[in-house]
Amino acid sequence: MSMRHDFWDQPVEVIGDGDHPKSIRNSRDALAYLMTCWPREKAASFAVAKKICTDAVNGRADSAAAALAFKAAAEEAGVLR
């Protein structure tokens, strides 16, 4: 499976550094954001998104499912633009 196919149909816009929007376009970027930029409070949706994005990066989950899980977690964490 190529990495190329992991690009999401729709980027998810989240709050980046200094309140600038950041576009998350694939599961690898989502994982990096989950691990480095996430607020301290982590809801259950964080763990779900982390698992699905990890699985998507490894070719074991659908990238569309990863995008949905990440978007839901971002909304719950208050970082969705």
All heavy atoms as a GROMACS GRO file, in nm:
protein
  614
    1MET      N    1   0.084  -0.120   0.000
    1MET     CA    2   0.000   0.000   0.000
    1MET      C    3   0.088   0.125   0.000
    1MET      O    4   0.178   0.136   0.080
    1MET     CB    5  -0.085   0.001   0.127
    1MET     CG    6  -0.230  -0.018   0.096
    1MET     SD    7  -0.329   0.006   0.242
    1MET     CE    8  -0.431  -0.140   0.226
    2SER      N    9   0.057   0.217  -0.088
    2SER     CA   10   0.140   0.337  -0.094
    2SER      C   11   0.092   0.441   0.006
    2SER      O   12  -0.024   0.443   0.043
    2SER     CB   13   0.134   0.396  -0.235
    2SER     OG   14   0.010   0.454  -0.257
    3MET      N   15   0.182   0.526   0.048
    3MET     CA   16   0.146   0.632   0.142
    3MET      C   17   0.055   0.732   0.072
    3MET      O   18  -0.026   0.796   0.133
    3MET     CB   19   0.271   0.707   0.188
    3MET     CG   20   0.368   0.632   0.272
    3MET     SD   21   0.316   0.537   0.410
    3MET     CE   22   0.180   0.587   0.491
    4ARG      N   23   0.072   0.741  -0.059
    4ARG     CA   24   0.001   0.842  -0.135
    4ARG      C   25  -0.150   0.831  -0.117
    4ARG      O   26  -0.221   0.930  -0.119
    4ARG     CB   27   0.039   0.827  -0.283
    4ARG     CG   28   0.018   0.954  -0.355
    4ARG     CD   29   0.105   0.977  -0.473
    4ARG     NE   30   0.240   1.024  -0.452
    4ARG     CZ   31   0.275   1.134  -0.386
    4ARG    NH1   32   0.186   1.209  -0.328
    4ARG    NH2   33   0.400   1.169  -0.378
    5HIS      N   34  -0.196   0.710  -0.101
    5HIS     CA   35  -0.341   0.689  -0.095
    5HIS      C   36  -0.399   0.729   0.040
    5HIS      O   37  -0.519   0.729   0.059
    5HIS     CB   38  -0.372   0.544  -0.134
    5HIS     CG   39  -0.436   0.464  -0.027
    5HIS    ND1   40  -0.373   0.433   0.091
    5HIS    CD2   41  -0.559   0.408  -0.020
    5HIS    CE1   42  -0.456   0.361   0.166
    5HIS    NE2   43  -0.568   0.345   0.102
    6ASP      N   44  -0.315   0.768   0.133
    6ASP     CA   45  -0.364   0.808   0.264
    6ASP      C   46  -0.415   0.952   0.269
    6ASP      O   47  -0.464   0.996   0.371
    6ASP     CB   48  -0.254   0.786   0.370
    6ASP     CG   49  -0.302   0.826   0.511
    6ASP    OD1   50  -0.414   0.785   0.546
    6ASP    OD2   51  -0.230   0.895   0.581
    7PHE      N   52  -0.403   1.027   0.160
    7PHE     CA   53  -0.450   1.166   0.167
    7PHE      C   54  -0.601   1.170   0.179
    7PHE      O   55  -0.672   1.099   0.112
    7PHE     CB   56  -0.402   1.248   0.047
    7PHE     CG   57  -0.265   1.302   0.072
    7PHE    CD1   58  -0.153   1.228   0.041
    7PHE    CD2   59  -0.249   1.425   0.135
    7PHE    CE1   60  -0.026   1.275   0.070
    7PHE    CE2   61  -0.121   1.474   0.164
    7PHE     CZ   62  -0.011   1.398   0.132
    8TRP      N   63  -0.648   1.256   0.271
    8TRP     CA   64  -0.791   1.266   0.298
    8TRP      C   65  -0.860   1.347   0.189
    8TRP      O   66  -0.801   1.435   0.129
    8TRP     CB   67  -0.812   1.334   0.434
    8TRP     CG   68  -0.758   1.256   0.549
    8TRP    CD1   69  -0.713   1.127   0.548
    8TRP    CD2   70  -0.743   1.301   0.684
    8TRP    NE1   71  -0.673   1.090   0.673
    8TRP    CE2   72  -0.690   1.194   0.759
    8TRP    CE3   73  -0.770   1.422   0.749
    8TRP    CZ2   74  -0.664   1.205   0.895
    8TRP    CZ3   75  -0.744   1.432   0.885
    8TRP    CH2   76  -0.691   1.324   0.956
    9ASP      N   77  -0.987   1.317   0.167
    9ASP     CA   78  -1.066   1.390   0.067
    9ASP      C   79  -1.076   1.537   0.106
    9ASP      O   80  -1.065   1.626   0.022
    9ASP     CB   81  -1.207   1.330   0.056
    9ASP     CG   82  -1.204   1.189  -0.001
    9ASP    OD1   83  -1.105   1.154  -0.069
    9ASP    OD2   84  -1.301   1.115   0.021
   10GLN      N   85  -1.099   1.560   0.235
   10GLN     CA   86  -1.113   1.697   0.287
   10GLN      C   87  -1.013   1.719   0.398
   10GLN      O   88  -1.014   1.642   0.495
   10GLN     CB   89  -1.254   1.714   0.345
   10GLN     CG   90  -1.364   1.722   0.243
   10GLN     CD   91  -1.368   1.858   0.175
   10GLN    OE1   92  -1.361   1.961   0.240
   10GLN    NE2   93  -1.375   1.858   0.044
   11PRO      N   94  -0.929   1.821   0.389
   11PRO     CA   95  -0.840   1.848   0.503
   11PRO      C   96  -0.922   1.890   0.624
   11PRO      O   97  -1.032   1.945   0.608
   11PRO     CB   98  -0.751   1.961   0.454
   11PRO     CG   99  -0.810   2.014   0.330
   11PRO     CD  100  -0.908   1.915   0.279
   12VAL      N  101  -0.873   1.863   0.743
   12VAL     CA  102  -0.938   1.906   0.865
   12VAL      C  103  -0.861   2.026   0.917
   12VAL      O  104  -0.740   2.018   0.939
   12VAL     CB  105  -0.942   1.792   0.970
   12VAL    CG1  106  -1.003   1.842   1.101
   12VAL    CG2  107  -1.020   1.671   0.917
   13GLU      N  108  -0.929   2.138   0.933
   13GLU     CA  109  -0.865   2.262   0.978
   13GLU      C  110  -0.866   2.267   1.130
   13GLU      O  111  -0.973   2.262   1.192
   13GLU     CB  112  -0.940   2.383   0.923
   13GLU     CG  113  -0.940   2.393   0.772
   13GLU     CD  114  -0.810   2.445   0.716
   13GLU    OE1  115  -0.746   2.531   0.779
   13GLU    OE2  116  -0.770   2.398   0.609
   14VAL      N  117  -0.748   2.276   1.188
   14VAL     CA  118  -0.736   2.284   1.333
   14VAL      C  119  -0.655   2.407   1.371
   14VAL      O  120  -0.597   2.472   1.285
   14VAL     CB  121  -0.669   2.156   1.391
   14VAL    CG1  122  -0.761   2.035   1.378
   14VAL    CG2  123  -0.535   2.129   1.325
   15ILE      N  124  -0.653   2.437   1.499
   15ILE     CA  125  -0.575   2.550   1.549
   15ILE      C  126  -0.429   2.508   1.555
   15ILE      O  127  -0.396   2.407   1.615
   15ILE     CB  128  -0.627   2.593   1.688
   15ILE    CG1  129  -0.770   2.646   1.674
   15ILE    CG2  130  -0.534   2.697   1.749
   15ILE    CD1  131  -0.842   2.657   1.806
   16GLY      N  132  -0.344   2.585   1.489
   16GLY     CA  133  -0.202   2.554   1.488
   16GLY      C  134  -0.127   2.642   1.585
   16GLY      O  135  -0.183   2.691   1.683
   17ASP      N  136  -0.001   2.668   1.557
   17ASP     CA  137   0.083   2.753   1.643
   17ASP      C  138   0.031   2.895   1.643
   17ASP      O  139   0.002   2.951   1.537
   17ASP     CB  140   0.228   2.751   1.594
   17ASP     CG  141   0.290   2.613   1.607
   17ASP    OD1  142   0.249   2.540   1.699
   17ASP    OD2  143   0.378   2.581   1.526
   18GLY      N  144   0.020   2.955   1.760
   18GLY     CA  145  -0.020   3.094   1.768
   18GLY      C  146  -0.154   3.121   1.707
   18GLY      O  147  -0.176   3.224   1.644
   19ASP      N  148  -0.246   3.024   1.719
   19ASP     CA  149  -0.383   3.039   1.673
   19ASP      C  150  -0.398   3.043   1.521
   19ASP      O  151  -0.505   3.073   1.471
   19ASP     CB  152  -0.447   3.163   1.738
   19ASP     CG  153  -0.599   3.147   1.751
   19ASP    OD1  154  -0.643   3.034   1.776
   19ASP    OD2  155  -0.671   3.246   1.737
   20HIS      N  156  -0.291   3.018   1.448
   20HIS     CA  157  -0.304   3.011   1.303
   20HIS      C  158  -0.364   2.876   1.266
   20HIS      O  159  -0.331   2.776   1.326
   20HIS     CB  160  -0.167   3.026   1.234
   20HIS     CG  161  -0.110   3.163   1.249
   20HIS    ND1  162  -0.167   3.274   1.192
   20HIS    CD2  163  -0.001   3.206   1.317
   20HIS    CE1  164  -0.094   3.381   1.225
   20HIS    NE2  165   0.007   3.342   1.301
   21PRO      N  166  -0.453   2.877   1.164
   21PRO     CA  167  -0.511   2.748   1.125
   21PRO      C  168  -0.405   2.657   1.064
   21PRO      O  169  -0.310   2.702   1.001
   21PRO     CB  170  -0.618   2.786   1.022
   21PRO     CG  171  -0.585   2.923   0.978
   21PRO     CD  172  -0.505   2.988   1.086
   22LYS      N  173  -0.424   2.529   1.085
   22LYS     CA  174  -0.334   2.429   1.028
   22LYS      C  175  -0.421   2.326   0.958
   22LYS      O  176  -0.522   2.283   1.012
   22LYS     CB  177  -0.256   2.364   1.144
   22LYS     CG  178  -0.150   2.264   1.100
   22LYS     CD  179  -0.067   2.225   1.222
   22LYS     CE  180   0.028   2.111   1.193
   22LYS     NZ  181   0.130   2.147   1.094
   23SER      N  182  -0.384   2.291   0.836
   23SER     CA  183  -0.459   2.192   0.760
   23SER      C  184  -0.399   2.054   0.780
   23SER      O  185  -0.282   2.033   0.746
   23SER     CB  186  -0.458   2.225   0.610
   23SER     OG  187  -0.550   2.327   0.583
   24ILE      N  188  -0.479   1.963   0.832
   24ILE     CA  189  -0.435   1.824   0.847
   24ILE      C  190  -0.492   1.748   0.728
   24ILE      O  191  -0.613   1.743   0.708
   24ILE     CB  192  -0.487   1.764   0.980
   24ILE    CG1  193  -0.444   1.850   1.100
   24ILE    CG2  194  -0.439   1.620   0.995
   24ILE    CD1  195  -0.295   1.859   1.125
   25ARG      N  196  -0.401   1.691   0.648
   25ARG     CA  197  -0.443   1.632   0.521
   25ARG      C  198  -0.432   1.480   0.514
   25ARG      O  199  -0.476   1.420   0.417
   25ARG     CB  200  -0.360   1.691   0.406
   25ARG     CG  201  -0.386   1.838   0.385
   25ARG     CD  202  -0.317   1.888   0.260
   25ARG     NE  203  -0.372   2.014   0.216
   25ARG     CZ  204  -0.332   2.132   0.263
   25ARG    NH1  205  -0.236   2.138   0.353
   25ARG    NH2  206  -0.387   2.243   0.218
   26ASN      N  207  -0.370   1.420   0.615
   26ASN     CA  208  -0.359   1.273   0.612
   26ASN      C  209  -0.338   1.222   0.754
   26ASN      O  210  -0.321   1.299   0.848
   26ASN     CB  211  -0.246   1.229   0.518
   26ASN     CG  212  -0.112   1.288   0.557
   26ASN    OD1  213  -0.074   1.289   0.675
   26ASN    ND2  214  -0.038   1.338   0.460
   27SER      N  215  -0.341   1.092   0.768
   27SER     CA  216  -0.333   1.029   0.900
   27SER      C  217  -0.198   1.051   0.968
   27SER      O  218  -0.191   1.064   1.090
   27SER     CB  219  -0.360   0.878   0.887
   27SER     OG  220  -0.487   0.858   0.828
   28ARG      N  221  -0.092   1.060   0.888
   28ARG     CA  222   0.041   1.083   0.945
   28ARG      C  223   0.049   1.222   1.009
   28ARG      O  224   0.098   1.238   1.120
   28ARG     CB  225   0.147   1.067   0.834
   28ARG     CG  226   0.289   1.057   0.885
   28ARG     CD  227   0.383   1.023   0.770
   28ARG     NE  228   0.370   0.885   0.729
   28ARG     CZ  229   0.431   0.783   0.788
   28ARG    NH1  230   0.508   0.804   0.892
   28ARG    NH2  231   0.415   0.660   0.746
   29ASP      N  232  -0.002   1.323   0.938
   29ASP     CA  233  -0.006   1.459   0.993
   29ASP      C  234  -0.096   1.464   1.116
   29ASP      O  235  -0.067   1.534   1.213
   29ASP     CB  236  -0.060   1.558   0.888
   29ASP     CG  237   0.041   1.585   0.776
   29ASP    OD1  238   0.156   1.537   0.786
   29ASP    OD2  239   0.003   1.653   0.680
   30ALA      N  240  -0.207   1.390   1.111
   30ALA     CA  241  -0.300   1.387   1.223
   30ALA      C  242  -0.233   1.329   1.347
   30ALA      O  243  -0.247   1.383   1.457
   30ALA     CB  244  -0.424   1.305   1.186
   31LEU      N  245  -0.159   1.221   1.328
   31LEU     CA  246  -0.089   1.158   1.440
   31LEU      C  247   0.012   1.255   1.501
   31LEU      O  248   0.021   1.266   1.622
   31LEU     CB  249  -0.013   1.034   1.392
   31LEU     CG  250  -0.075   0.898   1.418
   31LEU    CD1  251   0.022   0.790   1.372
   31LEU    CD2  252  -0.113   0.880   1.564
   32ALA      N  253   0.086   1.324   1.415
   32ALA     CA  254   0.186   1.420   1.464
   32ALA      C  255   0.116   1.529   1.546
   32ALA      O  256   0.164   1.568   1.652
   32ALA     CB  257   0.261   1.481   1.346
   33TYR      N  258   0.001   1.575   1.498
   33TYR     CA  259  -0.073   1.679   1.569
   33TYR      C  260  -0.126   1.624   1.702
   33TYR      O  261  -0.117   1.691   1.805
   33TYR     CB  262  -0.188   1.730   1.481
   33TYR     CG  263  -0.260   1.848   1.541
   33TYR    CD1  264  -0.217   1.978   1.516
   33TYR    CD2  265  -0.371   1.831   1.622
   33TYR    CE1  266  -0.282   2.088   1.571
   33TYR    CE2  267  -0.437   1.940   1.678
   33TYR     CZ  268  -0.392   2.068   1.652
   33TYR     OH  269  -0.456   2.176   1.708
   34LEU      N  270  -0.180   1.504   1.699
   34LEU     CA  271  -0.232   1.441   1.822
   34LEU      C  272  -0.122   1.430   1.928
   34LEU      O  273  -0.146   1.450   2.047
   34LEU     CB  274  -0.286   1.301   1.790
   34LEU     CG  275  -0.423   1.294   1.720
   34LEU    CD1  276  -0.442   1.157   1.654
   34LEU    CD2  277  -0.536   1.324   1.816
   35MET      N  278   0.000   1.397   1.885
   35MET     CA  279   0.109   1.373   1.979
   35MET      C  280   0.178   1.501   2.027
   35MET      O  281   0.236   1.501   2.135
   35MET     CB  282   0.213   1.280   1.916
   35MET     CG  283   0.161   1.144   1.872
   35MET     SD  284   0.050   1.066   1.993
   35MET     CE  285   0.166   1.033   2.123
   36THR      N  286   0.172   1.607   1.947
   36THR     CA  287   0.251   1.726   1.983
   36THR      C  288   0.169   1.850   2.018
   36THR      O  289   0.216   1.932   2.095
   36THR     CB  290   0.349   1.764   1.870
   36THR    OG1  291   0.273   1.791   1.752
   36THR    CG2  292   0.447   1.650   1.841
   37CYS      N  293   0.051   1.864   1.961
   37CYS     CA  294  -0.023   1.990   1.974
   37CYS      C  295  -0.151   1.979   2.054
   37CYS      O  296  -0.220   2.078   2.073
   37CYS     CB  297  -0.059   2.045   1.835
   37CYS     SG  298   0.080   2.064   1.725
   38TRP      N  299  -0.186   1.859   2.095
   38TRP     CA  300  -0.316   1.837   2.159
   38TRP      C  301  -0.322   1.900   2.297
   38TRP      O  302  -0.223   1.901   2.369
   38TRP     CB  303  -0.341   1.686   2.170
   38TRP     CG  304  -0.487   1.651   2.160
   38TRP    CD1  305  -0.568   1.614   2.261
   38TRP    CD2  306  -0.566   1.650   2.042
   38TRP    NE1  307  -0.694   1.591   2.214
   38TRP    CE2  308  -0.696   1.612   2.079
   38TRP    CE3  309  -0.541   1.680   1.907
   38TRP    CZ2  310  -0.801   1.601   1.988
   38TRP    CZ3  311  -0.645   1.669   1.816
   38TRP    CH2  312  -0.774   1.630   1.857
   39PRO      N  313  -0.441   1.952   2.334
   39PRO     CA  314  -0.457   2.006   2.470
   39PRO      C  315  -0.432   1.897   2.575
   39PRO      O  316  -0.446   1.779   2.545
   39PRO     CB  317  -0.604   2.052   2.474
   39PRO     CG  318  -0.646   2.064   2.331
   39PRO     CD  319  -0.561   1.967   2.253
   40ARG      N  320  -0.399   1.939   2.694
   40ARG     CA  321  -0.367   1.844   2.800
   40ARG      C  322  -0.482   1.750   2.833
   40ARG      O  323  -0.463   1.632   2.858
   40ARG     CB  324  -0.326   1.922   2.926
   40ARG     CG  325  -0.260   1.832   3.029
   40ARG     CD  326  -0.195   1.916   3.136
   40ARG     NE  327  -0.122   2.027   3.075
   40ARG     CZ  328  -0.032   2.098   3.138
   40ARG    NH1  329  -0.006   2.075   3.264
   40ARG    NH2  330   0.032   2.195   3.076
   41GLU      N  331  -0.604   1.806   2.835
   41GLU     CA  332  -0.722   1.722   2.862
   41GLU      C  333  -0.746   1.633   2.742
   41GLU      O  334  -0.769   1.684   2.632
   41GLU     CB  335  -0.845   1.811   2.885
   41GLU     CG  336  -0.844   1.883   3.017
   41GLU     CD  337  -0.856   1.787   3.136
   41GLU    OE1  338  -0.941   1.698   3.132
   41GLU    OE2  339  -0.779   1.804   3.231
   42LYS      N  340  -0.744   1.504   2.764
   42LYS     CA  341  -0.764   1.412   2.651
   42LYS      C  342  -0.888   1.326   2.676
   42LYS      O  343  -0.891   1.246   2.768
   42LYS     CB  344  -0.640   1.326   2.630
   42LYS     CG  345  -0.522   1.408   2.582
   42LYS     CD  346  -0.398   1.325   2.563
   42LYS     CE  347  -0.285   1.404   2.498
   42LYS     NZ  348  -0.244   1.523   2.572
   43ALA      N  349  -0.987   1.346   2.593
   43ALA     CA  350  -1.111   1.270   2.602
   43ALA      C  351  -1.092   1.132   2.539
   43ALA      O  352  -0.990   1.105   2.475
   43ALA     CB  353  -1.224   1.345   2.532
   44ALA      N  354  -1.191   1.046   2.555
   44ALA     CA  355  -1.185   0.912   2.495
   44ALA      C  356  -1.167   0.922   2.343
   44ALA      O  357  -1.102   0.837   2.282
   44ALA     CB  358  -1.311   0.834   2.529
   45SER      N  359  -1.224   1.026   2.283
   45SER     CA  360  -1.215   1.042   2.137
   45SER      C  361  -1.069   1.058   2.092
   45SER      O  362  -1.035   1.023   1.979
   45SER     CB  363  -1.298   1.161   2.091
   45SER     OG  364  -1.259   1.279   2.160
   46PHE      N  365  -0.983   1.110   2.180
   46PHE     CA  366  -0.841   1.123   2.148
   46PHE      C  367  -0.778   0.986   2.125
   46PHE      O  368  -0.709   0.963   2.025
   46PHE     CB  369  -0.768   1.195   2.263
   46PHE     CG  370  -0.617   1.191   2.251
   46PHE    CD1  371  -0.550   1.287   2.177
   46PHE    CD2  372  -0.543   1.092   2.313
   46PHE    CE1  373  -0.411   1.285   2.165
   46PHE    CE2  374  -0.405   1.088   2.302
   46PHE     CZ  375  -0.339   1.185   2.228
   47ALA      N  376  -0.805   0.892   2.216
   47ALA     CA  377  -0.748   0.756   2.204
   47ALA      C  378  -0.800   0.686   2.080
   47ALA      O  379  -0.725   0.617   2.011
   47ALA     CB  380  -0.782   0.675   2.329
   48VAL      N  381  -0.928   0.706   2.051
   48VAL     CA  382  -0.989   0.646   1.931
   48VAL      C  383  -0.921   0.700   1.805
   48VAL      O  384  -0.879   0.623   1.718
   48VAL     CB  385  -1.141   0.673   1.926
   48VAL    CG1  386  -1.200   0.628   1.793
   48VAL    CG2  387  -1.212   0.602   2.042
   49ALA      N  388  -0.907   0.832   1.799
   49ALA     CA  389  -0.844   0.895   1.682
   49ALA      C  390  -0.700   0.849   1.666
   49ALA      O  391  -0.654   0.819   1.557
   49ALA     CB  392  -0.852   1.047   1.693
   50LYS      N  393  -0.629   0.844   1.780
   50LYS     CA  394  -0.489   0.801   1.776
   50LYS      C  395  -0.476   0.659   1.721
   50LYS      O  396  -0.392   0.630   1.637
   50LYS     CB  397  -0.428   0.811   1.915
   50LYS     CG  398  -0.280   0.784   1.919
   50LYS     CD  399  -0.227   0.804   2.060
   50LYS     CE  400  -0.096   0.730   2.078
   50LYS     NZ  401  -0.058   0.714   2.216
   51LYS      N  402  -0.563   0.570   1.768
   51LYS     CA  403  -0.558   0.431   1.722
   51LYS      C  404  -0.592   0.420   1.574
   51LYS      O  405  -0.522   0.352   1.498
   51LYS     CB  406  -0.653   0.343   1.803
   51LYS     CG  407  -0.645   0.197   1.758
   51LYS     CD  408  -0.739   0.106   1.833
   51LYS     CE  409  -0.722  -0.041   1.797
   51LYS     NZ  410  -0.666  -0.068   1.664
   52ILE      N  411  -0.700   0.485   1.531
   52ILE     CA  412  -0.742   0.473   1.391
   52ILE      C  413  -0.639   0.538   1.298
   52ILE      O  414  -0.609   0.484   1.191
   52ILE     CB  415  -0.884   0.532   1.370
   52ILE    CG1  416  -0.986   0.450   1.449
   52ILE    CG2  417  -0.921   0.532   1.222
   52ILE    CD1  418  -1.128   0.500   1.439
   53CYS      N  419  -0.585   0.652   1.338
   53CYS     CA  420  -0.483   0.717   1.254
   53CYS      C  421  -0.357   0.631   1.245
   53CYS      O  422  -0.297   0.618   1.138
   53CYS     CB  423  -0.450   0.856   1.307
   53CYS     SG  424  -0.582   0.977   1.280
   54THR      N  425  -0.318   0.568   1.356
   54THR     CA  426  -0.203   0.477   1.356
   54THR      C  427  -0.230   0.360   1.262
   54THR      O  428  -0.144   0.323   1.180
   54THR     CB  429  -0.174   0.424   1.498
   54THR    OG1  430  -0.148   0.536   1.583
   54THR    CG2  431  -0.053   0.331   1.499
   55ASP      N  432  -0.349   0.302   1.272
   55ASP     CA  433  -0.386   0.190   1.186
   55ASP      C  434  -0.389   0.232   1.039
   55ASP      O  435  -0.347   0.156   0.951
   55ASP     CB  436  -0.522   0.132   1.227
   55ASP     CG  437  -0.514   0.052   1.356
   55ASP    OD1  438  -0.401   0.024   1.403
   55ASP    OD2  439  -0.620   0.015   1.411
   56ALA      N  440  -0.437   0.353   1.012
   56ALA     CA  441  -0.443   0.401   0.873
   56ALA      C  442  -0.303   0.420   0.816
   56ALA      O  443  -0.277   0.385   0.701
   56ALA     CB  444  -0.523   0.532   0.866
   57VAL      N  445  -0.212   0.475   0.898
   57VAL     CA  446  -0.072   0.493   0.854
   57VAL      C  447  -0.011   0.357   0.819
   57VAL      O  448   0.064   0.344   0.723
   57VAL     CB  449   0.011   0.564   0.962
   57VAL    CG1  450   0.159   0.554   0.934
   57VAL    CG2  451  -0.030   0.711   0.973
   58ASN      N  452  -0.049   0.255   0.897
   58ASN     CA  453   0.005   0.120   0.876
   58ASN      C  454  -0.077   0.037   0.776
   58ASN      O  455  -0.053  -0.082   0.762
   58ASN     CB  456   0.015   0.047   1.010
   58ASN     CG  457   0.117   0.111   1.101
   58ASN    OD1  458   0.223   0.154   1.056
   58ASN    ND2  459   0.085   0.121   1.229
   59GLY      N  460  -0.174   0.101   0.711
   59GLY     CA  461  -0.253   0.032   0.610
   59GLY      C  462  -0.358  -0.063   0.665
   59GLY      O  463  -0.408  -0.148   0.593
   60ARG      N  464  -0.391  -0.048   0.793
   60ARG     CA  465  -0.489  -0.139   0.854
   60ARG      C  466  -0.625  -0.074   0.879
   60ARG      O  467  -0.714  -0.138   0.932
   60ARG     CB  468  -0.436  -0.191   0.989
   60ARG     CG  469  -0.317  -0.285   0.974
   60ARG     CD  470  -0.291  -0.359   1.104
   60ARG     NE  471  -0.272  -0.268   1.216
   60ARG     CZ  472  -0.152  -0.222   1.256
   60ARG    NH1  473  -0.042  -0.260   1.194
   60ARG    NH2  474  -0.143  -0.140   1.359
   61ALA      N  475  -0.638   0.053   0.844
   61ALA     CA  476  -0.767   0.120   0.860
   61ALA      C  477  -0.788   0.214   0.743
   61ALA      O  478  -0.693   0.255   0.676
   61ALA     CB  479  -0.773   0.196   0.992
   62ASP      N  480  -0.912   0.248   0.720
   62ASP     CA  481  -0.950   0.335   0.611
   62ASP      C  482  -0.914   0.480   0.645
   62ASP      O  483  -0.940   0.527   0.757
   62ASP     CB  484  -1.102   0.320   0.593
   62ASP     CG  485  -1.151   0.394   0.472
   62ASP    OD1  486  -1.091   0.376   0.364
   62ASP    OD2  487  -1.248   0.468   0.484
   63SER      N  488  -0.856   0.551   0.550
   63SER     CA  489  -0.817   0.689   0.576
   63SER      C  490  -0.939   0.778   0.602
   63SER      O  491  -0.931   0.874   0.678
   63SER     CB  492  -0.731   0.745   0.463
   63SER     OG  493  -0.802   0.744   0.342
   64ALA      N  494  -1.052   0.745   0.540
   64ALA     CA  495  -1.174   0.824   0.562
   64ALA      C  496  -1.221   0.808   0.707
   64ALA      O  497  -1.266   0.904   0.769
   64ALA     CB  498  -1.284   0.782   0.465
   65ALA      N  499  -1.207   0.689   0.761
   65ALA     CA  500  -1.244   0.664   0.901
   65ALA      C  501  -1.150   0.741   0.993
   65ALA      O  502  -1.193   0.797   1.094
   65ALA     CB  503  -1.237   0.514   0.931
   66ALA      N  504  -1.023   0.745   0.957
   66ALA     CA  505  -0.924   0.819   1.037
   66ALA      C  506  -0.957   0.968   1.036
   66ALA      O  507  -0.951   1.034   1.140
   66ALA     CB  508  -0.783   0.795   0.981
   67ALA      N  509  -0.994   1.020   0.919
   67ALA     CA  510  -1.029   1.161   0.908
   67ALA      C  511  -1.150   1.195   0.996
   67ALA      O  512  -1.150   1.296   1.066
   67ALA     CB  513  -1.058   1.198   0.762
   68LEU      N  514  -1.251   1.108   0.992
   68LEU     CA  515  -1.371   1.130   1.073
   68LEU      C  516  -1.339   1.127   1.222
   68LEU      O  517  -1.387   1.211   1.299
   68LEU     CB  518  -1.476   1.023   1.041
   68LEU     CG  519  -1.564   1.046   0.919
   68LEU    CD1  520  -1.652   0.925   0.892
   68LEU    CD2  521  -1.650   1.171   0.937
   69ALA      N  522  -1.261   1.029   1.262
   69ALA     CA  523  -1.225   1.014   1.404
   69ALA      C  524  -1.143   1.134   1.451
   69ALA      O  525  -1.165   1.186   1.561
   69ALA     CB  526  -1.148   0.885   1.426
   70PHE      N  527  -1.050   1.179   1.367
   70PHE     CA  528  -0.968   1.294   1.403
   70PHE      C  529  -1.053   1.420   1.415
   70PHE      O  530  -1.040   1.497   1.510
   70PHE     CB  531  -0.856   1.315   1.301
   70PHE     CG  532  -0.770   1.435   1.331
   70PHE    CD1  533  -0.672   1.428   1.430
   70PHE    CD2  534  -0.787   1.554   1.264
   70PHE    CE1  535  -0.594   1.539   1.461
   70PHE    CE2  536  -0.709   1.666   1.294
   70PHE     CZ  537  -0.612   1.658   1.393
   71LYS      N  538  -1.144   1.438   1.320
   71LYS     CA  539  -1.229   1.556   1.320
   71LYS      C  540  -1.318   1.557   1.445
   71LYS      O  541  -1.334   1.660   1.511
   71LYS     CB  542  -1.314   1.561   1.194
   71LYS     CG  543  -1.392   1.689   1.180
   71LYS     CD  544  -1.459   1.701   1.044
   71LYS     CE  545  -1.522   1.838   1.028
   71LYS     NZ  546  -1.580   1.856   0.895
   72ALA      N  547  -1.375   1.442   1.480
   72ALA     CA  548  -1.460   1.431   1.599
   72ALA      C  549  -1.381   1.463   1.726
   72ALA      O  550  -1.428   1.536   1.813
   72ALA     CB  551  -1.521   1.291   1.607
   73ALA      N  552  -1.259   1.410   1.734
   73ALA     CA  553  -1.174   1.434   1.850
   73ALA      C  554  -1.136   1.582   1.859
   73ALA      O  555  -1.136   1.641   1.967
   73ALA     CB  556  -1.049   1.346   1.844
   74ALA      N  557  -1.104   1.641   1.743
   74ALA     CA  558  -1.065   1.782   1.740
   74ALA      C  559  -1.181   1.871   1.783
   74ALA      O  560  -1.162   1.969   1.856
   74ALA     CB  561  -1.019   1.820   1.599
   75GLU      N  562  -1.300   1.835   1.740
   75GLU     CA  563  -1.418   1.912   1.778
   75GLU      C  564  -1.439   1.905   1.929
   75GLU      O  565  -1.462   2.005   1.996
   75GLU     CB  566  -1.541   1.858   1.704
   75GLU     CG  567  -1.664   1.944   1.721
   75GLU     CD  568  -1.774   1.909   1.622
   75GLU    OE1  569  -1.776   1.796   1.568
   75GLU    OE2  570  -1.859   1.996   1.600
   76GLU      N  571  -1.428   1.783   1.984
   76GLU     CA  572  -1.447   1.765   2.127
   76GLU      C  573  -1.339   1.836   2.209
   76GLU      O  574  -1.366   1.889   2.318
   76GLU     CB  575  -1.449   1.615   2.162
   76GLU     CG  576  -1.493   1.589   2.304
   76GLU     CD  577  -1.520   1.443   2.334
   76GLU    OE1  578  -1.509   1.358   2.243
   76GLU    OE2  579  -1.551   1.412   2.450
   77ALA      N  580  -1.218   1.841   2.155
   77ALA     CA  581  -1.106   1.905   2.227
   77ALA      C  582  -1.106   2.058   2.210
   77ALA      O  583  -1.028   2.127   2.273
   77ALA     CB  584  -0.974   1.848   2.177
   78GLY      N  585  -1.192   2.107   2.122
   78GLY     CA  586  -1.200   2.251   2.100
   78GLY      C  587  -1.090   2.306   2.012
   78GLY      O  588  -1.061   2.426   2.016
   79VAL      N  589  -1.027   2.221   1.930
   79VAL     CA  590  -0.920   2.269   1.841
   79VAL      C  591  -0.962   2.273   1.696
   79VAL      O  592  -0.885   2.312   1.609
   79VAL     CB  593  -0.790   2.185   1.856
   79VAL    CG1  594  -0.731   2.200   1.997
   79VAL    CG2  595  -0.813   2.039   1.823
   80LEU      N  596  -1.087   2.234   1.668
   80LEU     CA  597  -1.136   2.237   1.530
   80LEU      C  598  -1.161   2.383   1.491
   80LEU      O  599  -1.216   2.460   1.569
   80LEU     CB  600  -1.266   2.157   1.519
   80LEU     CG  601  -1.315   2.122   1.380
   80LEU    CD1  602  -1.216   2.030   1.309
   80LEU    CD2  603  -1.451   2.055   1.387
   81ARG      N  604  -1.119   2.421   1.370
   81ARG     CA  605  -1.141   2.559   1.323
   81ARG      C  606  -1.284   2.577   1.276
   81ARG      O  607  -1.338   2.491   1.213
   81ARG     CB  608  -1.047   2.590   1.207
   81ARG     CG  609  -0.904   2.605   1.247
   81ARG     CD  610  -0.877   2.731   1.323
   81ARG     NE  611  -0.903   2.850   1.245
   81ARG     CZ  612  -0.865   2.971   1.284
   81ARG    NH1  613  -0.801   2.989   1.396
   81ARG    NH2  614  -0.892   3.076   1.211
   0.00000   0.00000   0.00000
